[in-house]
């Protein structure tokens, strides 16, 4: 991994590079393709925060975060969450620290916005990213989102 990978907003100039990112074929069932995430970002303006992960000028991953969403859904503001909606690290770039960089970058953005916890969802089991998230310090909440488990990371 480069000394300083960075995030970049998705623009017309890097759109094609972003949608060309592919995870390992055996991970296709675990995470939506980047193009699906960008479509979701389009239909949820102001909610989704899509970013390309670059190492120099080389695209190595994609993330999509969300901030300050009321998960209670009743307008009371009793369950405001921010977190990682999607994380795709390119097949040839996995295991090089880009995923950890991406989670740290989202955590920093949440802190900058005044948040104190990062929420993420993942498929349970050894074929998913469970070991990655639990090793990072996420704790299972006991909730599920579809067929995924929900975890939280307290931000100090």
C-alpha positions as CSV (number, residue, x, y, z in Angstrom):
1,X,0.0,0.0,0.0
2,X,1.2,3.5,-0.7
3,X,2.2,5.8,2.1
4,X,-1.0,7.9,1.7
5,X,-3.9,6.4,-0.2
6,X,-6.8,8.8,-0.5
7,X,-10.5,9.1,-1.2
8,X,-11.8,10.9,-4.2
9,X,-15.4,12.0,-5.0
10,X,-16.9,10.1,-8.0
11,X,-17.0,12.4,-11.0
12,X,-17.5,12.1,-14.7
13,X,-13.7,11.8,-15.0
14,X,-13.4,8.8,-12.7
15,X,-16.8,7.1,-13.2
16,X,-15.6,4.5,-15.6
17,X,-12.6,3.6,-13.4
18,X,-15.0,3.3,-10.4
19,X,-17.5,0.9,-12.1
20,X,-14.6,-1.2,-13.5
21,X,-13.6,-2.2,-10.0
22,X,-14.4,-5.8,-9.3
23,X,-14.0,-8.0,-6.2
24,X,-12.9,-11.6,-6.4
25,X,-15.5,-13.6,-8.4
26,X,-16.3,-15.7,-5.4
27,X,-17.2,-12.5,-3.5
28,X,-19.7,-11.3,-6.0
29,X,-22.6,-12.6,-3.8
30,X,-21.3,-10.6,-0.8
31,X,-21.3,-7.0,-2.1
32,X,-23.2,-5.2,-4.8
33,X,-21.2,-4.0,-7.8
34,X,-20.0,-0.4,-7.7
35,X,-22.5,0.6,-10.5
36,X,-25.4,-0.6,-8.2
37,X,-24.0,1.5,-5.4
38,X,-23.8,4.6,-7.6
39,X,-27.4,4.0,-8.8
40,X,-28.4,3.9,-5.1
41,X,-26.5,7.1,-4.4
42,X,-28.3,8.7,-7.3
43,X,-31.7,7.8,-5.9
44,X,-30.8,8.7,-2.4
45,X,-29.2,12.2,-2.9
46,X,-27.9,13.7,0.3
47,X,-27.8,10.3,2.0
48,X,-25.1,8.3,0.2
49,X,-21.4,9.4,0.2
50,X,-19.7,7.4,-2.6
51,X,-15.9,7.6,-2.8
52,X,-13.2,6.0,-4.9
53,X,-10.1,4.7,-3.0
54,X,-6.9,5.6,-4.9
55,X,-3.3,4.6,-4.4
56,X,-1.6,7.4,-6.4
57,X,-3.7,7.6,-9.5
58,X,-4.6,3.9,-9.4
59,X,-8.2,3.0,-8.3
60,X,-8.0,0.2,-5.7
61,X,-11.4,0.3,-4.0
62,X,-14.7,2.0,-3.6
63,X,-16.7,2.8,-0.5
64,X,-20.1,4.3,0.1
65,X,-20.9,5.8,3.5
66,X,-24.0,7.4,5.1
67,X,-24.2,10.0,7.9
68,X,-26.8,10.9,10.5
69,X,-29.7,8.7,9.4
70,X,-32.6,8.1,11.7
71,X,-32.9,4.4,11.9
72,X,-35.8,4.6,14.4
73,X,-37.8,5.9,11.4
74,X,-40.3,7.7,13.7
75,X,-38.7,11.1,13.6
76,X,-37.7,11.1,17.2
77,X,-34.0,11.0,16.6
78,X,-33.5,8.3,19.1
79,X,-31.4,6.1,16.8
80,X,-29.2,8.3,14.6
81,X,-26.5,6.3,12.8
82,X,-23.6,6.9,10.5
83,X,-21.6,4.2,8.8
84,X,-20.2,2.2,6.0
85,X,-22.9,1.2,3.5
86,X,-20.6,-0.5,1.0
87,X,-16.9,-1.5,0.7
88,X,-15.5,-3.0,-2.4
89,X,-11.7,-3.6,-2.6
90,X,-10.5,-4.7,-6.1
91,X,-9.6,-8.4,-6.4
92,X,-5.9,-7.8,-7.0
93,X,-5.7,-5.2,-4.2
94,X,-7.1,-7.1,-1.2
95,X,-4.9,-7.8,1.8
96,X,-2.8,-4.7,1.3
97,X,-4.5,-2.4,3.9
98,X,-6.9,-0.5,1.6
99,X,-10.0,-1.8,3.4
100,X,-8.5,-0.7,6.8
101,X,-7.7,2.7,5.2
102,X,-11.3,3.0,4.0
103,X,-12.8,2.2,7.4
104,X,-10.5,4.6,9.1
105,X,-11.4,7.3,6.5
106,X,-15.1,6.9,7.1
107,X,-14.5,6.9,10.9
108,X,-12.6,10.2,10.5
109,X,-15.4,11.7,8.5
110,X,-18.0,10.6,11.1
111,X,-15.9,12.2,13.9
112,X,-15.5,15.4,11.9
113,X,-19.3,15.5,11.7
114,X,-19.6,15.0,15.4
115,X,-20.5,11.3,15.4
116,X,-19.2,8.7,18.0
117,X,-19.9,5.4,16.3
118,X,-19.6,3.7,12.9
119,X,-22.2,1.1,11.8
120,X,-21.5,-1.5,9.2
121,X,-23.2,-4.6,7.8
122,X,-21.6,-7.8,6.5
123,X,-22.5,-11.4,5.6
124,X,-21.7,-13.6,8.6
125,X,-19.4,-16.5,8.2
126,X,-15.9,-17.2,6.9
127,X,-16.7,-16.5,3.3
128,X,-17.7,-12.9,4.1
129,X,-15.9,-10.0,5.7
130,X,-16.8,-10.9,9.3
131,X,-13.2,-11.6,10.4
132,X,-12.1,-8.3,8.9
133,X,-14.7,-6.2,10.8
134,X,-14.5,-8.1,14.1
135,X,-10.7,-7.9,13.9
136,X,-11.0,-4.1,13.4
137,X,-12.9,-3.9,16.6
138,X,-16.5,-3.9,15.5
139,X,-19.0,-5.5,17.9
140,X,-22.1,-7.3,16.8
141,X,-25.3,-5.5,17.8
142,X,-27.6,-8.5,17.5
143,X,-29.5,-6.8,14.7
144,X,-29.7,-8.0,11.1
145,X,-30.3,-6.2,7.8
146,X,-31.6,-8.6,5.4
147,X,-29.2,-11.6,5.5
148,X,-26.4,-9.5,6.9
149,X,-25.4,-8.9,10.6
150,X,-25.0,-5.4,11.9
151,X,-21.9,-4.3,13.8
152,X,-20.8,-1.0,15.5
153,X,-17.4,0.5,16.2
154,X,-17.2,3.0,19.0
155,X,-15.1,6.0,17.9
156,X,-12.9,7.5,20.6
